[in-house]
Amino acid sequence: AGDTGFVTPPQLEEVLKLAASEAMVVPETSKIFARRLFKVFDTNGDGKVDENEFLVGMAVICAGTFEEKLELTFHAYCDRRNPYI
């Protein structure tokens, strides 16, 4: 997190770009996914991702069960207007 104690969308995008470059993912795809993940990580809906929200989200990505990762991915690609993939 930055000096404010929050992770900004561009900071999350940078983290995912680094991970994407290692996984050989197209950078534009990681940018889109970063925006979606930011919304999923922002569990209290305040438009910010605090350190706890960031750590919990990254823990799911890095060490979560298959089901937890699947749920996170589902929420990243679906929204209330269109609850289907």
Rosetta blueprint (number, residue, H / E / L):
1 A L
2 G L
3 D L
4 T L
5 G L
6 F E
7 V E
8 T L
9 P H
10 P H
11 Q H
12 L H
13 E H
14 E H
15 V H
16 L H
17 K H
18 L H
19 A H
20 A H
21 S H
22 E H
23 A H
24 M L
25 V L
26 V L
27 P H
28 E H
29 T H
30 S H
31 K H
32 I H
33 F H
34 A H
35 R H
36 R H
37 L H
38 F H
39 K H
40 V H
41 F H
42 D L
43 T L
44 N L
45 G L
46 D L
47 G L
48 K L
49 V E
50 D E
51 E H
52 N H
53 E H
54 F H
55 L H
56 V H
57 G H
58 M H
59 A H
60 V H
61 I H
62 C H
63 A H
64 G L
65 T L
66 F H
67 E H
68 E H
69 K H
70 L H
71 E H
72 L H
73 T H
74 F H
75 H H
76 A H
77 Y H
78 C L
79 D E
80 R L
81 R L
82 N E
83 P L
84 Y L
85 I L
